[in-house]
């Protein structure tokens, strides 16, 4: 398998104009996979110019929606055809289990491109109910040049959530993947060319956020900027948009998702096991990770016992082993950051119930065992800051009122969950929890048909569903006078 690390600009693989590059290092064993182009502002200028030319001449934007559908559905089939290659790249680059890369990530990426491809020729414009002597048309038009900056935890999937609706609506795209996991983005853009996306319509610039990302964010010829990542970095992108051309912006940011288990749920074991499964999925490297487990005191001991037992099933293993359920952290620096939270939590008075160690160090990789802290207060750093790792905090509460109060006592508002068999409590909590997603008696359910995004400091706008099309289009009103 040839692993490409070059940027893709105007349909061509290119090195950075500066000739600088950086190593793509696998967190599995510390091996260097390839050198990745370290693009600077001058490379971003070339990519944006290529995207602008492609948009202006209409090679993609002026194609009929049905034609764009055909190309995007063809891309979905190519993703499926290259499933094993893409899954291997994803696992080598960021450390998740190969079974997840294959069955979850690649499948979801193909589904995303097919879904937006199939949707785009079924979206109708509007005629406003104006007086009979006028005709007012309300039409969707593409933004133009869209910049997408995506994270490292689901590199392909997060890219597809932005690229698919942006392309479906006729935009040209410049994608910047995370410097920690650039490889599948490059391959995805190459497959898009093969599927029939014209040169210049889908470009990839690789590099670091402060350089490549900032150049995109500040670029005066970028019409829309859409970012997924931490709240801290999201603030920078919001500033870049304001300080440049007030480009349209969408931000899907961090989370510290509360997960409430009440005594009114009949199967406490099921709730606790599902909570552990969700917290430790993808090594806890998820913005929706239910890392704050808020438990009614009467069932607290039972919940913690089940959590500890279930966490033992998540044994860090070699990500290329199909039996592995729990892989490596993305890189050394992030591993160090997560481990620092263990010391912080203990210093704040939380009780370590299990885990808290770095393991498999002899492999040269970045592995942390599942970690549970009990007796956590909601004002502790471990309960307020996004760890983005396999670390679960258990917060005891007296009743549902205190549970909802604690759940909302956070700057974040991405996901939330409540476990109860009381219908009134479920309805009440789903309304009072300040989050973009609320799960009742489940966690991490997913479908392309529903929007994804958060309240408060968890972001602006929505990915997925038809609502995502609002981000990549502008509404135009055209008035036509009928007669004198």
N, C-alpha and C positions, 0 to 999 in steps of 0.2 A: 504494500500500500504506500503510495506517495503522499507524504504529509506536506501540504503547502503552508507556507507562512507569509506569503506575499500579500500585499493589498490587491484589491480588484477594482480598478478604476477605468471607466469607459470600456468595459469588456475585456480588459487586458490585465494580466498579472504583472505587478510592478513592485520593485523595491522602493523603499523610501528615498526621496530625492537626496536626503543627507547621507544615504547608505547606512544609516544606523539600524540596528536590530537588537532584539533581546531574546533570551532563551525561553522557550516554552518548556517548563520543567514539570514532569509528572509527579503528583503527590503520592503515587503508589510506591515509588522506589527512589525518587530523586533523580531519575534519568532525564536527560535533555531530549525532547521529542523532535524539535526543530528550532530554527531561528525565525522570529516573527518580525516583520517590518515595523520599525518604530516611526510611524508617520508623524509629521509635524504640521504646522499651519500651512505650509506650502503644498503639502500633499492633500490636505483638506480642501484648499482652494481648487486644486485640479478636480477632485471628486465632485465638489459642488458645481463647478462649471460644467462638468460632463452631465450631471443630473439636470442642470438648467437647460442645456442645449436639447437634451432628450425631451424634456417637458415642453419646451417652446415649439419644437417642430412637430409635436403631436404623434411621434412614432408609437407611443403607448397611450397617452392621455386621450387621444382622439379615436382610439379603437373602440368599436362597439363593445358594450359590456359583455355580450355573449362571446366575443373573441377573447377578451381578457379572461373570461371564465375558462375557456378551453385551455389556455396556457397555464393558468393556476392549477387546474385539475391535472394537467400533464405533469406539473412540478410535484404535486402530491404523489402521483404514481412513481415518479423517479425517486422520491424520498423513500417510498416503500421498497422499491427495487434495490436501493442501496442501504437498506436497514442495518445490516451487520457492520458495514464500513462506518456509517455515521455513529452507531452505538459504540463501536470500539474507540473512535476518535473522542467521543464525549467522555467515556470512562477514563481513558488514558490522560485526558487533559484536566479533568476536575475531580476524579476519584470516586464517583458514585458507582454502585454495583452495576455490572454489565446487564444483569437481569432487568434492572430498572431502566437503564438506557434503552434497551431493546423493546420492552413491553409497554413502557410508559412514555418516555420522551419521544422516541422516533414515531411511535403510533400517533401521539398527540400532535406532533408537528405536521404530519401528513394530513391528519384530520382537519387541522386549522386551515391549511391552504385550500383543501377541497371545500371546506364549509364556506369560506368567503368567496371562493370561485363560484360555487353554486348559488350563493346569495345575491351576487352583485347584479345579475340581470333580472332580479325579482324585486328590486327596490324602485318604487315609483316616486316621481316628483308630484307636486301639488298644484291645484288651481284654487286660488283663494275665493271666498264667497263675496266678491265685490259687486257693486251695482251692474246692471245689465249693459251699460255703455262702456264698460272697461273689462279687460281680461288681465288678471294678475297671475303670473306664473312664478312658482317658488321652486327653484331647481338647486340641486346639489352640484357643486363644482369642486374638483380636487384643489388642495392647498397649493401644490406646485412641487417644491423641493422639501422633502421631509427628512429630518435627521432623527435616527433612532439610536439610543445608547442603552445597552442592555447589560445585565449582571452575569455573574459567573456560576450561579447555583443551578440554573436551568438554561444553559447558553442557547441551545437551539430553540427551545420552546418559547422563551421570552422574546427571542428575535422574531419567531413566526407570529406571535400575538400582535406585533407591531407591523412587520413587513407585509403580512398577508392582507389586512384591511387597507393599508396604505397603497399597495399595488392594485388591489381590487378597485379602488376608487379612482385610479388613474394617475397617482402621484409618481414622481421619481424619488428614489430613496438613497440615502447615504447611511449605512449602518456602521456603528462602532461597537464591536464586542468588547467585553472586559479583557484587559491585558492578562488576566489569570486564565482565560479560557476562550481563545480566539479561533480555534481550528475548525469547529463545525460551522461557524458563520461563514468562513471563507468557502468551505465546500458547498454549503447551501447556495451561496450566490453563484457558484460555478454550475450547479445543477439547474438553477433558474435560467441561465443562459442556454443550457441544453434544452430546456423546456420551451424556449421561444421568447423569453423576456428580452427585449432588444438591448443592445449594448448601451451603457450609460444610464439605464433605468434603475438598476440595482447595483450599487457600489458598496464596497467594504473598505474602510480605513481602520487599520489596527494601530494600537498605541495606548498611551497612558492618559488617564482622565485629565490631569492638570494641563496637558499639552494638546493632545488630539481632541479630547472631549471638550475642553474649553474653546478651542478653535471652532468647533462645530456650533457650540452654544452661542458664541459671539458673532457668528458669521452673518453678514448683512444680507446675504442672498439665500438664506435658509428660511423657509416660510413656516415651518412647524418643527418643534423640538419635543421629543417624547422619550422619557427616561424611566427606567426601572432600576432601583438601587436603594441605598440608605437615605434616610431623611437628611442627614448631614450634607451629603453630596447633592441631594435634590435642591437644597437651599441655594447652592452655587448655581445650578442650572436655571433656577428661577431668576437669579440676579443677572445671569448672562443674557437671558431673554429681555429683561427690562433695560439692561445697559446697551443693548444693540438695537434691533428693529422692532421690539415688542412682538416678536414672533409668537405664534400660538404655542402653548405649552401643555403637556400632560405629564403627570408625575405619579408613578406607582412606587410608594416608598415603604419604610420599615413598619414593623408590627411588634406588638408584645401581647399576643392574643390571649384573652381570658377564656378559660374552659371551666364551666361551673358544673359540679356534680352535687345534686341534692338527694336527700334521703327519700324523696318521693319517687325516685326512679327505681323500678323493681329489680333490675339486674345490675347491681353495683359492680360486679366482676366484669361484665361486658363493657360498662362505661369506662372502668379503669384500664382495661386492656386496650380498648380502642384509643384512649388518651395516650397511652405509652406508645402504641404503634404510630400515631400521628406525630407525636413529639420527636420521635427518633427516626422518622422517615427522612431520607436524604441527609442523614447525619445531623438532623436538626437545622440544616442550612436552608431554611424556608422563611419567607416573610410572614406566612400564615401559621408558623409553628405555634401550637397551643402551649406555650412555655410557662404560662401562669395558670396552674391548676388550683381553682378555688373550690374548696371542699367543705360541705356542711359538717360541723364537728361530730355529729352523731354517727357518721359513716367514715370519718377521717382515717381511723386506724385500719379499717378493712381496705380502703382505697390504697393507702400507702403500702400495705402488705402485697396487694396484687401488682401494684406498679413495680415494686422491687423485684418480684418474681418474674414479671413479664420482661423487664429490662435485660434480664440475663440471657434472653433469647437473641438479643442484638449483639452478637459477638463480632468485633472488628475483624474483617478478613480480607483476603486479596480480592480487589474489585473485579478481576477478570475471572474469578471462580463463579460459575453460574449459581452455586449454592449460597454465596455471600449475600446477606441482607443488609449489611452495615459496612460502608466503605471508608475511604480516607477523607480527611478534611482537604480543602482546596489547595492549600500551600502552607509553607512553614510559618509565614508571618501571621496568617489567620489562626493557625494552631496555637501559636504563642498567645495571641489575644484571648482566645477562648479559655485557655488554661489560667490566664490571669484572673478570670472571674471566679475560679474556684477559691483562690486565696481571698478575694474580695468578699465573697459570700460567707466564708468562715469567719473572717474578721468582723463582719456585720452581725454575727450571731446565728446564722442559719445552721441547721444540723445536716451534715452529709449523711444521707441514707444509703447511698451506693455510688460507686464510681469515683470520678474525680481524678483519674490518672491518665497520663499518656501511655500508650501501649504499642507493641510491635515496633519499637524503635530500631531494632536490629535490621528491619527491612529497608531502612532508609526512607520510609514513608511517613506520612502525617496522620496518625490514628489516635483518637480519644475514645475511651469507653463511655457508654451511656451513663449520665450522671443525674442523680435526683437529690435535691435539697428539700428538707422538710422544715417546718416551723419558721417559714419565711414570713416576714412582714411586708406589706405592700410598699412601704417606703424604702426598702432596701434596694440597692443598685441592681441586684440580680432580678428584682421584680419590675424595675422601671426601665432598664436599658436593654436594648436588643443584643443578645449574645450571639445569635446566628450559629449555634452549635448544639450538640446533644446534651442540653442542660435544662432540666425541668424543675420548676419551683412550686412547692405545695404550700398553699396559703389557707389555713383553717378560718372558717367564719361561722357565726351563730345561726344565720337564717338567710332566706332568699333576699331580703332587703339589704343586708350587709353585703351579700355576694354581688348584687348588681352595683352597689356603691363602689366596692373594691374594683370590680371589672372596669367601670368607667373612669376610675381614678388613674388615668394614664394619658400621656400626650398622644398615644397612638389610637387608631380605630380601624384596623384592617379587618380582622376576623374575630369571631366570638362563638361561643357554644354554650348550651345549657342542656343538662340531662334531667328530665322530670317526666312523670306520667300524668301530672296534673295539667290539664288542657289550659286552664285559666293562667296558671303560672307560665306556661310555655308562651302563650300569646303576649302576656304582659312583658316578659323578659325580652322577647324578640323585638318589641317596640322600644323598650327602654335602653337596651344595650346600644351604645353609640359606636357602631361598626358597620362597615360596608357589607359584610357577610355575617349572618348568624345561622349557626347550625343547631337544630333541635334533635337530640337523641342520635347524633351522628357527628362525624367530623370529616372535613376535607372532601366532601362530595364535589363532583366537578362535571361540567358539561359546557360545550361551546355556546349553548343557547342562552347562558346567563351571564350578566356583567360581573366583572371582577375589579375591585378597587376599594378605597377606604375613605373614612372620615378623618377629620382633624389632621395631625401631622403624618398620616399615612398616605396622603396624596391628593391629586386633583384629576378627575376624569376616570374613565372606565376602559379596561381592556375586555376583549371577548364580546360576544353577542352582537346584535345589530347596533347596539348603542355605541360600540367602538367606532363605527363609521362617522359619528358626529365629530370625532377628533380630527379626522383626515379630510374633512370637507368643509366648505363654507356654503351658507345658504345665500342664494341670489334671488332677489325679487325683480321681475321684469313686468312693467306696466304697459299695456297696449290699449290705446284709445280706439273704441269701435264706433266709427262714424262721427258726425258733428254733434 
